[in-house]
Amino acid sequence: MDVDGGGVSAVATGDRTIPIHSGRHEAFYQFTQQKLPACKPVLTPSWVISIFLLMGTIFIPIGLVTLHASQSVVEVVDRYDIECIPEAFKSNKLGYIKDSSIPKNCSRFLKVYKRMKAPIYIYYQLDNYYQNHRRYVKSRNDQQLLHGLKYNDTSSCKPEQTNNGLPIVPCGLIAWSLFNDTYKFIRGASELKVNRKNIAWKSDRDHKFGKHVYPFNFQNGTLIGGGKLDPRIHLSDQEDLIVWMRTAALPSFRKLYGRIEEDLNADDVIVVNLMNNYNTYSFGGKKKLVLSTSSWLGGKNDFLGVAYISVGSSCIFVCFVFILLHMKYPRPYGGHNLFVLEQERHL
């Protein structure tokens, strides 16, 4: 039995009558059955060729501009960890770096091959140093860095949490292994001033390291890790520490040491008087000193430009392949329907 009234119909099934709503449920029915009107673009050969051509013409110029910006950055890189070992200790590097009675001073000569405009950024680069190791990354306490001795739970800082029964501020392996090589730069008869302020992220200085937290009982044990901290300076001003504690994701990384705010001319020879204190010899690491300018894109990195050019060139290549295929095997519009009719004709 069918009943029609008010946009509602009913179907009799045995001893029951099931209503079917044909009004307000019709749109929902079309949605669930995917019968709503939709845009279904037909990717004709002309459209496909045009899209690939457009991508190529956009990506290649962007890649060239990006690569030019990277190439305009001037870098001077010097690896000094091997050269700064005295001849008598070439076969015992670990003994040299651990012996505090041996002077660690060393002089290096850097030649500027191209004019470097200020500011010139000074980085130290470490290779084969896994700051992303899980145990190393977890060995810190962010609450202590912000609140100091008011926060007593330092269990996350193991094994560097206490010394002689007293807490360590800042605790943990990251702070304990602070990089402590130092550099002085001399051009001619005058020393180049190095600005070491504002080398850390402002958000880290303001929100992660307390302005009323001072180093306490740090590097006072028998086992000394890296650099020491001035107990009279609060942590938010210890920018070397702040830079170091932003751990790197890769085993080869650079960290900012300071800025030279004078231009360096081509063929200038810079004398670097450094202290080779940091132990990278026990794990086969490398230490490098880097002087670098910057561009609107940042430091020197050719990867982004090469990637854009590669993708753009691939698109142009695919575009020409499609053009040749379309010229050799043209397919008219409605070709799919013709194919179906041809199949039906042979059945």
C-alpha positions in Angstrom: 0.0 0.0 0.0 1.3 3.5 -0.9 0.1 6.6 0.8 1.0 10.0 -0.6 0.4 13.2 1.4 2.5 16.1 2.6 5.6 14.9 0.8 5.6 11.5 2.6 5.2 8.1 1.0 4.9 4.8 2.7 5.7 1.2 1.6 3.9 -1.7 3.1 6.1 -4.7 4.1 4.1 -7.5 5.6 2.1 -6.2 8.5 4.1 -2.9 8.8 4.1 0.3 6.9 7.6 2.1 6.6 7.4 5.8 5.9 9.9 7.2 3.3 10.4 11.0 3.6 10.9 12.4 0.1 11.2 16.1 1.1 13.8 17.2 3.6 15.8 13.9 3.4 16.2 14.1 -0.3 19.3 16.4 -0.1 20.9 14.2 2.5 20.2 11.1 0.4 21.9 12.8 -2.6 24.9 13.7 -0.4 25.3 10.2 1.0 25.0 8.7 -2.5 27.4 11.3 -4.0 24.7 12.6 -6.4 25.2 16.3 -5.6 26.4 18.6 -8.4 30.2 18.8 -8.5 32.9 20.2 -10.5 34.6 17.5 -12.5 37.3 19.0 -14.6 38.5 17.1 -17.6 42.3 17.0 -17.8 42.7 17.3 -21.5 46.3 17.1 -23.0 46.3 20.8 -23.4 45.5 21.4 -19.7 48.2 18.9 -18.5 50.8 20.4 -20.8 49.9 23.9 -19.8 50.1 23.0 -16.0 53.5 21.4 -16.3 54.8 24.3 -18.4 53.5 26.9 -15.9 55.1 25.0 -13.0 58.4 24.9 -14.9 58.4 28.6 -15.8 57.6 29.5 -12.1 60.0 27.1 -10.3 63.1 27.7 -12.4 63.3 31.5 -12.0 62.6 31.1 -8.2 65.4 28.5 -8.1 67.8 30.8 -9.9 67.1 33.7 -7.6 67.4 31.6 -4.5 70.7 30.0 -5.8 72.1 33.5 -6.6 71.2 34.7 -3.1 73.0 31.7 -1.6 76.1 32.1 -3.9 76.3 35.8 -2.8 77.1 34.7 0.8 80.8 34.7 1.5 82.1 32.0 3.9 85.5 31.3 5.3 85.7 27.9 7.0 88.7 26.6 8.9 89.1 23.3 10.7 91.5 23.7 13.6 91.1 20.7 15.9 93.9 18.8 14.2 96.2 21.7 13.4 96.1 23.0 17.0 97.6 19.8 18.5 101.3 20.2 19.3 103.6 17.9 17.3 104.5 16.0 20.5 100.9 15.0 21.1 99.8 14.1 17.6 99.6 10.4 18.6 97.9 11.2 21.9 95.3 13.8 21.3 93.1 12.7 24.2 95.9 13.0 26.6 96.7 16.5 25.4 93.1 17.8 25.7 92.6 16.3 29.2 95.9 17.6 30.6 95.1 21.0 32.1 98.8 21.8 32.6 99.4 22.0 28.8 98.6 25.4 27.3 95.8 25.2 24.7 96.4 28.5 22.9 96.7 28.3 19.1 97.0 30.8 16.2 95.3 30.4 12.9 95.5 32.6 9.7 92.3 33.1 7.7 92.5 34.8 4.3 89.4 36.6 3.0 89.0 35.9 -0.6 86.1 38.2 -1.3 84.8 41.4 0.4 82.7 40.6 3.4 80.1 43.2 4.5 79.2 43.6 8.1 77.7 42.1 10.1 80.0 39.1 9.7 78.7 36.1 11.8 81.1 33.9 13.7 80.0 30.3 14.1 81.6 27.3 15.7 80.8 24.0 13.9 80.9 20.6 15.4 80.7 17.4 13.4 79.9 13.9 14.6 78.3 15.4 17.8 74.9 13.9 18.5 73.1 16.5 20.5 69.9 14.7 19.5 70.7 11.6 21.6 67.6 10.8 23.7 69.4 10.6 27.0 71.4 13.8 26.3 68.3 15.8 25.3 66.3 14.7 28.4 69.1 15.6 30.8 67.9 19.1 31.7 65.2 20.8 33.8 63.4 23.7 32.2 61.6 24.6 35.4 64.9 25.0 37.2 66.3 27.2 34.4 63.4 29.5 34.9 62.9 29.4 38.7 66.3 28.2 40.1 66.6 26.6 43.5 62.9 27.1 44.1 62.3 24.1 42.0 63.8 21.1 43.8 62.9 18.2 41.6 66.0 17.7 39.4 65.6 13.9 38.7 65.4 14.6 35.0 69.0 16.0 35.1 70.6 12.6 35.8 73.6 12.0 36.0 74.4 15.7 36.6 71.9 16.8 39.2 73.9 17.2 42.5 77.4 17.6 43.6 78.6 16.9 47.2 74.9 16.7 48.2 74.1 20.1 46.8 72.0 20.8 43.7 73.6 22.0 40.5 72.2 25.1 38.7 71.9 24.6 35.7 71.8 20.8 36.0 72.0 18.2 33.3 74.4 17.0 30.6 73.6 19.7 28.1 74.7 22.5 30.4 77.6 20.4 31.8 79.0 19.9 28.2 78.9 23.7 27.4 81.3 24.6 24.5 84.2 26.5 25.8 86.6 27.3 22.9 87.3 31.1 22.6 88.4 33.2 19.7 90.1 36.6 19.2 90.5 38.2 15.8 93.3 40.5 14.8 93.5 42.4 11.5 96.8 44.1 11.0 97.8 45.8 14.2 94.3 46.1 15.7 91.9 43.6 17.3 88.5 43.2 15.7 85.7 43.7 18.2 83.3 40.8 18.5 79.7 41.6 19.6 78.5 38.7 21.7 75.1 40.2 22.7 71.8 39.1 21.2 73.2 35.9 19.8 70.4 33.8 21.4 66.7 33.8 20.6 64.8 36.6 22.3 62.1 34.2 23.3 64.6 31.9 25.0 66.2 34.8 26.9 62.9 36.2 28.1 60.8 33.1 28.8 63.1 30.1 29.3 65.9 31.4 31.4 65.2 33.2 34.7 66.5 36.7 35.3 66.8 35.9 39.0 68.5 32.5 38.6 72.3 32.4 39.0 74.7 29.5 38.4 75.3 27.5 41.6 77.7 24.6 42.3 78.3 24.3 38.5 81.5 22.4 37.3 82.7 22.1 40.8 83.1 18.3 40.8 86.1 16.1 39.9 84.7 15.5 36.4 84.7 18.7 34.4 82.6 18.8 31.2 82.9 22.0 29.2 82.8 25.7 29.9 82.2 27.4 33.3 79.6 30.1 34.0 80.0 33.4 35.9 78.0 32.9 39.2 77.5 36.7 39.3 75.5 36.8 36.0 72.0 35.5 35.9 71.1 32.8 33.3 69.1 35.1 30.9 72.4 37.0 30.3 74.5 33.9 29.8 73.9 33.8 26.1 76.6 31.2 25.3 74.6 28.8 27.5 71.3 29.7 26.0 72.6 29.1 22.4 74.2 25.8 23.4 71.1 24.5 25.2 69.0 24.8 22.0 70.0 21.3 20.9 70.7 20.6 17.3 68.7 18.0 15.3 71.6 16.7 13.2 75.1 15.5 14.1 76.8 18.3 12.1 75.7 21.7 13.3 76.7 25.4 13.7 76.1 27.7 16.6 76.5 31.4 16.7 79.5 32.7 18.7 79.2 36.4 17.9 79.3 39.1 15.2 82.1 41.2 13.7 80.6 44.6 12.9 83.3 45.8 10.5 83.7 45.1 6.8 86.5 42.8 5.8 88.2 43.5 2.4 89.4 41.0 -0.1 92.9 39.6 0.6 92.7 40.6 4.3 94.5 38.2 6.5 92.8 37.6 9.9 94.9 36.2 12.7 92.7 34.1 15.0 94.1 33.5 18.5 92.0 30.7 19.9 91.9 28.4 23.0 91.5 24.8 21.9 89.7 23.7 25.1 86.8 21.6 24.0 87.2 17.8 23.9 86.0 16.3 20.6 88.9 13.9 20.3 87.3 11.2 22.5 84.5 10.6 20.1 86.1 11.4 16.7 84.4 14.8 16.4 85.6 17.8 14.3 85.8 21.5 15.2 85.6 24.3 12.7 85.5 28.1 12.8 83.2 29.8 10.3 83.0 33.4 9.3 80.0 34.1 7.1 77.9 37.0 5.7 74.2 36.6 5.1 71.7 37.4 2.4 67.9 38.1 2.4 67.5 34.3 2.5 69.9 33.7 5.4 73.2 31.8 5.3 74.8 29.8 2.5 72.7 26.9 1.5 72.4 25.8 -2.1 69.9 23.0 -1.5 66.7 25.1 -1.8 67.8 26.7 -5.1 68.9 23.4 -6.6 65.6 21.7 -5.5 63.5 24.4 -7.2 65.6 24.2 -10.4 65.4 20.4 -10.4 61.6 20.3 -10.0 61.1 23.1 -12.6 63.4 21.3 -15.1 61.6 18.0 -14.5 58.3 19.8 -15.2 59.6 21.2 -18.5 60.9 17.8 -19.5 57.6 16.1 -18.8 55.8 18.9 -20.7 57.8 18.2 -23.8 57.3 14.5 -23.5 53.6 15.0 -23.3 53.7 17.3 -26.4 55.5 14.7 -28.4 53.1 11.9 -27.3 50.1 14.1 -28.1 51.5 14.9 -31.5 52.2 11.2 -32.3 49.1 9.7 -30.7 46.4 12.4 -30.8 43.2 11.6 -28.9 40.0 13.5 -29.7 37.6 14.8 -27.1 35.2 12.1 -26.1 37.8 9.5 -26.8 36.7 7.5 -23.8 33.2 7.2 -25.2 34.5 6.2 -28.6 36.6 3.5 -26.8 33.5 2.1 -25.0 31.5 2.1 -28.3 34.3 0.3 -30.1 34.4 -2.3 -27.3 30.6 -2.8 -27.5 30.8 -3.1 -31.3 33.2 -6.0 -31.0 31.1 -7.9 -28.4 
